[in-house]
Amino acid sequence: MLTRPMGRVLLGVVVIVVLVAGWFALQIDPIFAGRGKEVIVTVHSGDSFATIAGELHSTGVIASPFALRLENLVLGTPLIRAGSYQMRQGSSFASVRAILGAPPNVDVVTVSPGLTLHEVALDVAGAKGVKYANTFAADATAALTPSSFDHGSSLEGLIGAQTYIVKPTTTPHALVDEMVRSFENEAASVGLTPATVVEGLNAYQLIVAASIVEKEGYYSRNMPQVARVIFNRLARGGPLQMDATVLYFLGLDGGTVTHAMLQTPTPYNTYLNIGLTPTPICAVSTIALKAVLHAPAGPWLYFTVINKRGDEAFSTTFAQQLKNEQIAASRGVG
């Protein structure tokens, strides 16, 4: 016959076992938590199961990476291929294991601010293959996929900077259209509409200016003043003299601009031509759009990077610009 203290101990043990079992069961299949939104989990080559479990937890797919790892010790690790998987938050472990045990079910294309359409097409090719990417590039014209900011040519600069989920059923045209609508939403979020006019520039010209700001400012802290430099140079009537526009036509991103490049006659050479480039030169961020919509007042006409943090110094005279360039050179920049 059990003594009363011993019975209490056994009862306590039983309660703990039941609670732990109940907790573990809820982790395996959170039936009371409900199902959340769909999210993307990306598995990289060489990721450990612990890393994958942590990613599943951080995206809300599972509540406990520890419980999943415990189950994995019992059932074994499925063969998980590198790639992107679309899952629903609050999924059961069985659902997670089934999805991870199959090939990646979505591809992901990320359009970062500063990328050209050509660079985006290369990313699409990496995700979906060359044939798909060629059709994507062909559809990325205003003639085939109209934009509210339509200029009648390519959609350079008119696609939203974000990550896109490309399902097996997503056509190239549908992907381009999604990118165009994404940009229109981004533009609307900062107050840019097809009817907007700022500093005498129409909406499309403002996007062109924003793309130059994106490449020349690079960091958000530089962009507002770069926008003002562009407006000031346009008002002055001289050439913009922006290196990024010269490099764009040559298919280059950054690097030294040589004398020969500056003398190359192209529509995008803002050393030889007056005014803006014919089209934007890259995808733009909302930060760059805000910079051209709300450029600060100031007399600046020149700027240069002055340290390895990417800070830019702005000046009104060419003499000041030369001094800033000397400062940059003394710091090993340029």
QUIDAVEN-V885350 format. One record per residue. N is the residue number from 1. RES is the residue in three letters. OMEGA is omega as a letter, one per 30 degrees, with the letter a starting at -180 (999 if undefined). Layout:
# QUIDAVEN-V885350
n=N res=RES omega=OMEGA
n=N res=RES omega=OMEGA
This chain:
# QUIDAVEN-V885350
n=1 res=MET omega=a
n=2 res=LEU omega=l
n=3 res=THR omega=a
n=4 res=ARG omega=l
n=5 res=PRO omega=l
n=6 res=MET omega=l
n=7 res=GLY omega=l
n=8 res=ARG omega=l
n=9 res=VAL omega=a
n=10 res=LEU omega=l
n=11 res=LEU omega=l
n=12 res=GLY omega=l
n=13 res=VAL omega=l
n=14 res=VAL omega=l
n=15 res=VAL omega=a
n=16 res=ILE omega=l
n=17 res=VAL omega=l
n=18 res=VAL omega=a
n=19 res=LEU omega=l
n=20 res=VAL omega=l
n=21 res=ALA omega=l
n=22 res=GLY omega=l
n=23 res=TRP omega=a
n=24 res=PHE omega=l
n=25 res=ALA omega=l
n=26 res=LEU omega=l
n=27 res=GLN omega=a
n=28 res=ILE omega=l
n=29 res=ASP omega=a
n=30 res=PRO omega=a
n=31 res=ILE omega=a
n=32 res=PHE omega=a
n=33 res=ALA omega=a
n=34 res=GLY omega=a
n=35 res=ARG omega=a
n=36 res=GLY omega=a
n=37 res=LYS omega=l
n=38 res=GLU omega=l
n=39 res=VAL omega=l
n=40 res=ILE omega=l
n=41 res=VAL omega=a
n=42 res=THR omega=l
n=43 res=VAL omega=l
n=44 res=HIS omega=l
n=45 res=SER omega=l
n=46 res=GLY omega=l
n=47 res=ASP omega=l
n=48 res=SER omega=l
n=49 res=PHE omega=l
n=50 res=ALA omega=l
n=51 res=THR omega=l
n=52 res=ILE omega=l
n=53 res=ALA omega=l
n=54 res=GLY omega=l
n=55 res=GLU omega=l
n=56 res=LEU omega=l
n=57 res=HIS omega=a
n=58 res=SER omega=l
n=59 res=THR omega=l
n=60 res=GLY omega=l
n=61 res=VAL omega=l
n=62 res=ILE omega=a
n=63 res=ALA omega=a
n=64 res=SER omega=l
n=65 res=PRO omega=l
n=66 res=PHE omega=a
n=67 res=ALA omega=l
n=68 res=LEU omega=l
n=69 res=ARG omega=l
n=70 res=LEU omega=l
n=71 res=GLU omega=a
n=72 res=ASN omega=l
n=73 res=LEU omega=a
n=74 res=VAL omega=a
n=75 res=LEU omega=a
n=76 res=GLY omega=a
n=77 res=THR omega=l
n=78 res=PRO omega=l
n=79 res=LEU omega=a
n=80 res=ILE omega=l
n=81 res=ARG omega=l
n=82 res=ALA omega=l
n=83 res=GLY omega=a
n=84 res=SER omega=a
n=85 res=TYR omega=l
n=86 res=GLN omega=a
n=87 res=MET omega=l
n=88 res=ARG omega=l
n=89 res=GLN omega=a
n=90 res=GLY omega=a
n=91 res=SER omega=l
n=92 res=SER omega=l
n=93 res=PHE omega=a
n=94 res=ALA omega=l
n=95 res=SER omega=l
n=96 res=VAL omega=a
n=97 res=ARG omega=l
n=98 res=ALA omega=a
n=99 res=ILE omega=a
n=100 res=LEU omega=l
n=101 res=GLY omega=l
n=102 res=ALA omega=l
n=103 res=PRO omega=l
n=104 res=PRO omega=a
n=105 res=ASN omega=l
n=106 res=VAL omega=l
n=107 res=ASP omega=a
n=108 res=VAL omega=l
n=109 res=VAL omega=a
n=110 res=THR omega=l
n=111 res=VAL omega=l
n=112 res=SER omega=l
n=113 res=PRO omega=a
n=114 res=GLY omega=l
n=115 res=LEU omega=l
n=116 res=THR omega=l
n=117 res=LEU omega=l
n=118 res=HIS omega=l
n=119 res=GLU omega=l
n=120 res=VAL omega=l
n=121 res=ALA omega=l
n=122 res=LEU omega=l
n=123 res=ASP omega=l
n=124 res=VAL omega=l
n=125 res=ALA omega=l
n=126 res=GLY omega=a
n=127 res=ALA omega=a
n=128 res=LYS omega=l
n=129 res=GLY omega=a
n=130 res=VAL omega=a
n=131 res=LYS omega=l
n=132 res=TYR omega=a
n=133 res=ALA omega=l
n=134 res=ASN omega=l
n=135 res=THR omega=l
n=136 res=PHE omega=a
n=137 res=ALA omega=l
n=138 res=ALA omega=a
n=139 res=ASP omega=a
n=140 res=ALA omega=l
n=141 res=THR omega=a
n=142 res=ALA omega=a
n=143 res=ALA omega=a
n=144 res=LEU omega=l
n=145 res=THR omega=a
n=146 res=PRO omega=l
n=147 res=SER omega=l
n=148 res=SER omega=l
n=149 res=PHE omega=a
n=150 res=ASP omega=l
n=151 res=HIS omega=l
n=152 res=GLY omega=l
n=153 res=SER omega=a
n=154 res=SER omega=l
n=155 res=LEU omega=l
n=156 res=GLU omega=l
n=157 res=GLY omega=a
n=158 res=LEU omega=l
n=159 res=ILE omega=a
n=160 res=GLY omega=l
n=161 res=ALA omega=l
n=162 res=GLN omega=l
n=163 res=THR omega=a
n=164 res=TYR omega=l
n=165 res=ILE omega=a
n=166 res=VAL omega=l
n=167 res=LYS omega=l
n=168 res=PRO omega=a
n=169 res=THR omega=a
n=170 res=THR omega=l
n=171 res=THR omega=l
n=172 res=PRO omega=a
n=173 res=HIS omega=l
n=174 res=ALA omega=l
n=175 res=LEU omega=l
n=176 res=VAL omega=a
n=177 res=ASP omega=l
n=178 res=GLU omega=l
n=179 res=MET omega=l
n=180 res=VAL omega=l
n=181 res=ARG omega=l
n=182 res=SER omega=l
n=183 res=PHE omega=a
n=184 res=GLU omega=l
n=185 res=ASN omega=l
n=186 res=GLU omega=l
n=187 res=ALA omega=a
n=188 res=ALA omega=a
n=189 res=SER omega=l
n=190 res=VAL omega=l
n=191 res=GLY omega=l
n=192 res=LEU omega=l
n=193 res=THR omega=l
n=194 res=PRO omega=a
n=195 res=ALA omega=a
n=196 res=THR omega=l
n=197 res=VAL omega=l
n=198 res=VAL omega=l
n=199 res=GLU omega=l
n=200 res=GLY omega=l
n=201 res=LEU omega=l
n=202 res=ASN omega=a
n=203 res=ALA omega=a
n=204 res=TYR omega=l
n=205 res=GLN omega=l
n=206 res=LEU omega=l
n=207 res=ILE omega=l
n=208 res=VAL omega=l
n=209 res=ALA omega=a
n=210 res=ALA omega=l
n=211 res=SER omega=l
n=212 res=ILE omega=l
n=213 res=VAL omega=a
n=214 res=GLU omega=a
n=215 res=LYS omega=a
n=216 res=GLU omega=l
n=217 res=GLY omega=l
n=218 res=TYR omega=l
n=219 res=TYR omega=a
n=220 res=SER omega=a
n=221 res=ARG omega=a
n=222 res=ASN omega=a
n=223 res=MET omega=a
n=224 res=PRO omega=a
n=225 res=GLN omega=l
n=226 res=VAL omega=l
n=227 res=ALA omega=l
n=228 res=ARG omega=l
n=229 res=VAL omega=l
n=230 res=ILE omega=l
n=231 res=PHE omega=a
n=232 res=ASN omega=l
n=233 res=ARG omega=l
n=234 res=LEU omega=a
n=235 res=ALA omega=l
n=236 res=ARG omega=l
n=237 res=GLY omega=l
n=238 res=GLY omega=l
n=239 res=PRO omega=l
n=240 res=LEU omega=l
n=241 res=GLN omega=l
n=242 res=MET omega=a
n=243 res=ASP omega=a
n=244 res=ALA omega=a
n=245 res=THR omega=l
n=246 res=VAL omega=a
n=247 res=LEU omega=a
n=248 res=TYR omega=a
n=249 res=PHE omega=a
n=250 res=LEU omega=l
n=251 res=GLY omega=a
n=252 res=LEU omega=l
n=253 res=ASP omega=a
n=254 res=GLY omega=a
n=255 res=GLY omega=a
n=256 res=THR omega=l
n=257 res=VAL omega=a
n=258 res=THR omega=l
n=259 res=HIS omega=l
n=260 res=ALA omega=l
n=261 res=MET omega=a
n=262 res=LEU omega=l
n=263 res=GLN omega=a
n=264 res=THR omega=a
n=265 res=PRO omega=l
n=266 res=THR omega=l
n=267 res=PRO omega=a
n=268 res=TYR omega=l
n=269 res=ASN omega=a
n=270 res=THR omega=l
n=271 res=TYR omega=a
n=272 res=LEU omega=a
n=273 res=ASN omega=l
n=274 res=ILE omega=l
n=275 res=GLY omega=a
n=276 res=LEU omega=l
n=277 res=THR omega=a
n=278 res=PRO omega=a
n=279 res=THR omega=l
n=280 res=PRO omega=a
n=281 res=ILE omega=l
n=282 res=CYS omega=l
n=283 res=ALA omega=a
n=284 res=VAL omega=l
n=285 res=SER omega=l
n=286 res=THR omega=l
n=287 res=ILE omega=l
n=288 res=ALA omega=l
n=289 res=LEU omega=l
n=290 res=LYS omega=a
n=291 res=ALA omega=a
n=292 res=VAL omega=l
n=293 res=LEU omega=a
n=294 res=HIS omega=l
n=295 res=ALA omega=l
n=296 res=PRO omega=l
n=297 res=ALA omega=l
n=298 res=GLY omega=a
n=299 res=PRO omega=a
n=300 res=TRP omega=l
n=301 res=LEU omega=a
n=302 res=TYR omega=l
n=303 res=PHE omega=l
n=304 res=THR omega=l
n=305 res=VAL omega=a
n=306 res=ILE omega=l
n=307 res=ASN omega=a
n=308 res=LYS omega=l
n=309 res=ARG omega=a
n=310 res=GLY omega=l
n=311 res=ASP omega=l
n=312 res=GLU omega=l
n=313 res=ALA omega=a
n=314 res=PHE omega=a
n=315 res=SER omega=a
n=316 res=THR omega=a
n=317 res=THR omega=l
n=318 res=PHE omega=l
n=319 res=ALA omega=l
n=320 res=GLN omega=l
n=321 res=GLN omega=l
n=322 res=LEU omega=l
n=323 res=LYS omega=l
n=324 res=ASN omega=l
n=325 res=GLU omega=l
n=326 res=GLN omega=l
n=327 res=ILE omega=l
n=328 res=ALA omega=a
n=329 res=ALA omega=l
n=330 res=SER omega=l
n=331 res=ARG omega=l
n=332 res=GLY omega=a
n=333 res=VAL omega=l
n=334 res=GLY omega=999
